Amino acid sequence: MSLIKKLDWYIIKKLLSTFFFAIMVLALISCVIDYSEKVDNIVSKKVPFIEVANYYKNFIPHITALLFPLFIFIATIFFTSKLAYKSEIIAILSSGVSFHRFIRPYMIGGGFLCLVSLLANHWIIPIANKQRIGFEDKYINEDNFKYFADNLHLGISKDTYIYLQNFNYSNLTGNRFTCEKMSGTVLKEKLMADNISYDSVKKIWHLHNVLIRTNDSLSEKLRRIPEMDIKYPFAPIDLNRTDAIKEALTTPQLDRYIDREQLRGRENLNIYYIEKDRRSAQPFAGFILTIIGASIASRKIRGGSGLHLAIGIIISAVYIMFMQLSTTFSTKANLSPMLAVWIPNLIFTGVAIYLYRRQIR
């Protein structure tokens, strides 16, 4: 006996077709708007057509993933209100089908879309973002690239820390370099150099006017070396800590990146934890909003689809507001990142349960 009946297939097909149509329209509009903003750079730099096409191939997954929960919500409300307006839902419920049974295909369809979103968020979208960000850095943001950085601190191992007063990314040179090796709370060695430069071919650092101070607990020694080459476990790219990198790493890569940044002494990593937890919380939000949308739009009311869509847009705005508030508290007030991304879902789970129970009374 088949668990999925004709009624289920009918609703699932309606849900998926409406969702994918809405996403297609969104992607098309977003590509046009994005191209209009970047067309000057694309034309002036004579970007090959194949690279532009590849960029938008990667841009579409980015923009659809960004608004996935809201569009599954809008799609659910839109087609369900159409069913209600045509009295199809009244006919279904009048035939003896309970609301609990009626909403099952919404759970199946919403669950399928959320599973796709979950897999895409953790693996597919980051790969697309890596190519998208690479294109923007090469052709769009080139003029805005940060060529200089000041007061750079970096832990390169469990007990080794470096400092640079400033660094020039264009010629890979820096001033006032310090490398400190610790043993617990004791400073064992401190290396200081007036200037430092990176050899990108040999993957080594060239130091000028070096002063090395060593401490063996009983005595201290000072050595001066005019020049020296040394291989450190970091490269110039490690000094340029851009937050955009979190979008271009798959979840296993993001875990390794967080572990490495913790080892290097980075203090606030909440934006990376938020990104990691968001990838799981966002698909679940789509499932919750599917239940809310079906519960709201299944009643035939005066105002029809227009009123249902208006209610949907208001709920979407409230959801975005809660998400922004909670993530801001996490990055600025040290609220747990996991709690920050799941607070809106917990609140809207309560809303979904209330609306569902109201329908089955």
C-alpha positions in Angstrom: 0.0 0.0 0.0 1.5 3.3 -1.1 2.1 5.8 1.7 1.9 8.7 -0.8 -1.5 9.1 -2.3 -2.8 11.1 -5.2 -3.6 14.0 -2.9 -0.1 14.0 -1.6 1.4 14.0 -5.1 -0.9 16.8 -6.1 0.1 19.1 -3.2 3.8 18.2 -3.4 3.9 19.0 -7.2 2.1 22.3 -6.5 4.5 23.2 -3.7 7.7 22.3 -5.7 6.6 23.9 -9.0 5.5 27.2 -7.3 8.8 27.3 -5.3 11.0 26.7 -8.2 9.1 29.2 -10.3 9.5 31.8 -7.6 13.2 31.0 -7.3 13.7 31.2 -11.0 12.1 34.7 -11.2 14.1 35.8 -8.2 17.4 34.6 -9.8 16.6 36.3 -13.1 15.8 39.6 -11.4 18.8 39.4 -9.1 21.2 38.6 -12.0 19.9 41.7 -13.9 20.3 44.0 -10.9 23.8 42.6 -10.1 24.9 42.9 -13.7 23.7 46.5 -13.9 25.9 47.3 -10.9 29.0 45.6 -12.2 28.7 46.3 -16.0 31.1 49.2 -15.9 33.9 47.1 -14.4 33.1 44.2 -16.7 33.3 46.3 -19.8 36.3 48.5 -18.8 38.3 45.4 -17.9 37.1 43.4 -21.0 36.1 40.4 -18.9 35.7 37.3 -21.2 32.1 36.2 -21.6 32.8 32.7 -20.4 34.0 34.1 -17.0 30.9 36.4 -16.7 28.7 33.4 -17.4 30.6 31.3 -14.9 30.2 34.0 -12.3 26.4 34.1 -12.7 26.3 30.4 -12.6 27.8 30.6 -9.1 25.9 33.8 -8.2 22.5 32.1 -8.6 23.1 29.4 -5.9 24.3 32.2 -3.5 21.2 34.4 -3.9 18.7 31.5 -3.8 20.3 30.0 -0.7 20.2 33.4 1.0 16.5 33.7 0.7 15.5 30.0 0.7 13.3 30.0 3.8 11.4 33.1 2.8 10.6 31.9 -0.7 9.5 28.5 0.4 7.2 30.4 2.8 5.8 32.7 0.1 5.4 29.8 -2.3 3.5 27.8 0.3 1.1 30.7 1.0 0.6 31.6 -2.6 -0.5 28.2 -3.9 -2.3 27.2 -0.7 -4.4 30.4 -0.8 -5.2 29.6 -4.4 -6.5 26.2 -3.4 -8.5 27.8 -0.6 -10.0 30.4 -2.9 -11.2 27.7 -5.3 -12.7 25.8 -2.4 -10.5 22.8 -3.1 -9.4 22.6 0.6 -13.0 22.8 1.8 -13.8 19.8 -0.5 -10.8 17.9 0.7 -11.6 18.4 4.4 -15.3 17.8 3.8 -14.5 14.3 2.3 -13.3 13.2 5.7 -9.6 14.1 5.4 -8.3 15.6 8.7 -6.2 18.7 8.7 -3.4 16.5 10.2 -3.6 14.3 7.1 -4.0 17.3 4.8 -0.7 18.9 5.9 1.3 15.7 5.5 2.4 16.4 1.9 3.5 19.9 3.0 5.8 18.2 5.5 7.1 15.8 2.8 7.7 18.5 0.2 9.1 21.0 2.7 11.3 18.3 4.2 12.7 17.4 0.8 13.5 21.1 0.0 15.1 21.5 3.4 17.2 18.4 2.9 18.4 19.8 -0.4 19.1 23.1 1.2 21.0 21.5 4.1 23.4 19.6 1.7 23.8 22.7 -0.5 24.6 25.0 2.5 27.3 22.7 3.8 29.0 21.7 0.6 27.7 23.0 -2.7 27.1 26.7 -2.0 30.6 27.3 -0.4 32.2 25.9 -3.6 30.2 28.2 -5.7 30.9 31.2 -3.4 34.7 30.5 -3.7 34.5 31.1 -7.5 32.1 34.0 -7.1 34.3 35.8 -4.6 37.4 35.1 -6.7 35.7 36.8 -9.7 34.7 39.8 -7.6 38.2 40.2 -6.1 39.8 39.9 -9.6 37.5 42.2 -11.6 35.1 44.1 -9.3 36.8 44.8 -5.9 40.4 45.2 -7.2 40.4 48.9 -6.8 39.1 48.6 -3.2 41.6 45.9 -2.1 43.3 46.7 1.2 47.0 46.9 0.3 48.2 48.0 3.7 47.6 46.6 7.2 48.7 47.9 10.6 49.4 46.2 14.0 49.1 42.6 12.9 49.1 39.9 15.6 49.2 36.2 14.8 49.8 33.0 16.7 51.6 30.6 14.3 51.8 27.7 16.8 50.8 26.8 20.3 53.7 28.8 21.9 54.9 31.1 19.1 53.4 34.5 18.3 54.3 37.1 15.7 53.7 40.9 15.4 54.1 43.3 12.5 53.8 47.0 12.8 52.6 47.2 9.2 52.5 45.1 6.1 52.3 46.0 2.4 50.4 43.3 0.4 51.4 44.7 -3.0 55.2 44.1 -2.6 54.9 41.6 0.4 57.1 43.6 2.7 56.6 44.7 6.4 58.3 46.7 9.1 59.0 46.1 12.8 58.7 42.3 12.9 58.7 40.4 16.2 58.5 36.7 16.8 58.2 35.5 20.4 58.5 31.9 21.6 57.0 31.1 25.0 57.3 28.2 27.5 54.2 28.6 29.7 54.5 32.1 31.0 58.2 32.4 30.3 59.6 34.2 27.2 62.3 31.8 25.8 63.2 33.7 22.7 62.4 37.0 21.1 63.4 37.7 17.5 63.1 41.3 16.2 63.7 42.6 12.7 63.5 46.1 11.2 62.2 44.8 7.9 60.7 41.6 6.5 59.9 40.4 3.0 58.3 37.3 1.6 59.8 35.2 -1.2 56.7 33.7 -2.9 58.8 31.3 -5.0 60.9 29.7 -2.2 58.1 30.2 0.3 60.5 31.8 2.9 60.7 35.1 4.8 63.8 37.3 4.4 64.6 39.3 7.5 66.9 42.5 7.7 68.8 43.8 10.7 67.8 41.0 13.1 68.2 41.0 16.9 67.6 37.7 18.7 67.3 37.6 22.5 67.3 34.1 24.2 66.5 33.3 27.8 67.4 30.0 29.4 66.2 31.0 32.9 69.8 31.5 34.1 71.2 33.9 31.6 70.2 36.0 28.5 72.0 36.2 25.2 71.8 38.7 22.4 72.7 38.1 18.8 72.7 40.5 15.9 72.4 39.2 12.3 72.4 41.6 9.3 70.2 39.3 7.2 68.7 35.9 7.5 66.2 33.6 5.7 63.7 31.6 7.8 60.6 29.5 7.0 57.6 30.3 9.1 54.3 28.4 9.0 52.3 31.4 7.7 52.1 33.3 4.4 50.9 36.8 3.6 47.4 35.6 2.9 47.2 34.5 6.5 47.7 38.2 7.5 44.8 39.4 5.4 41.9 38.2 7.6 38.8 38.9 5.5 35.5 37.8 6.9 34.3 36.9 3.4 36.3 33.7 3.6 33.7 32.1 5.8 31.3 31.9 2.8 33.8 30.1 0.6 34.7 27.2 2.9 32.8 24.0 3.1 31.8 23.0 6.6 34.8 20.6 7.2 37.1 23.4 5.9 35.4 25.9 8.1 35.9 23.7 11.1 39.7 23.4 10.3 39.8 27.2 9.8 38.2 27.9 13.2 40.6 25.5 14.9 43.6 27.2 13.2 42.4 30.7 14.1 41.9 29.6 17.7 45.5 28.3 17.8 46.7 31.6 16.4 45.1 33.5 19.2 42.1 35.1 17.4 39.7 36.4 20.0 36.3 36.8 18.5 35.3 33.9 16.2 31.6 34.2 16.6 31.0 35.3 13.0 32.4 32.0 11.9 30.4 29.9 14.4 27.3 31.8 13.3 28.0 30.9 9.7 28.5 27.3 10.6 25.4 27.0 12.7 23.3 29.1 10.2 23.9 26.4 7.5 21.9 23.9 9.6 19.4 26.3 11.1 18.3 28.0 7.8 16.9 24.8 6.2 15.0 24.0 9.4 13.5 27.5 9.2 12.2 26.7 5.8 10.4 23.6 7.1 8.8 25.6 10.0 7.7 28.3 7.7 6.1 25.7 5.4 3.9 24.6 8.3 3.0 28.2 9.2 2.2 29.1 5.6 0.0 26.0 5.1 -1.9 26.8 8.4 -2.4 30.4 7.6 -3.4 30.1 3.9 -5.7 27.0 4.2 -8.6 29.1 5.4 -10.8 30.8 2.8 -11.1 34.4 4.0 -12.2 37.7 2.6 -9.3 39.3 0.8 -8.1 36.0 -0.7 -4.5 35.5 -1.8 -3.6 39.2 -1.4 -4.3 39.2 2.3 -2.5 35.9 2.8 0.6 37.2 1.0 0.5 40.4 3.1 0.5 38.3 6.2 3.3 36.2 4.8 5.4 39.2 4.1 4.9 40.6 7.6 5.9 37.3 9.2 8.9 37.1 6.9 10.0 40.6 8.0 9.6 39.7 11.7 11.7 36.5 11.1 14.5 38.6 9.5 14.3 41.1 12.3 14.7 38.4 14.9 17.6 36.8 13.0 19.4 40.2 12.7 18.9 41.0 16.4 20.1 37.6 17.7 23.2 37.5 15.4 24.1 41.1 16.4 23.9 40.1 20.1 26.2 37.2 19.3 28.9 39.2 17.5 28.7 42.2 19.9 27.6 40.9 23.2 29.0 37.3 23.1 25.6 35.5 23.0 26.2 31.8 22.1 26.3 31.6 18.2 24.2 28.4 18.2 21.6 30.0 20.4 21.7 33.2 18.2 20.8 31.4 15.0 18.3 29.0 16.6 16.3 31.7 18.6 14.2 32.7 15.6 13.5 29.0 14.8 12.5 28.3 18.4 10.1 31.3 18.4 8.5 30.4 15.1 8.3 26.7 16.1 6.0 28.0 18.8 4.0 30.0 16.3 3.7 27.0 14.0 2.4 24.8 16.8 -0.2 27.4 17.8 -1.5 27.9 14.2 -1.5 24.1 13.6 -3.5 23.4 16.8 -5.9 26.2 16.0 -6.6 24.4 12.6 -7.3 21.0 14.1 -9.7 22.2 16.8 
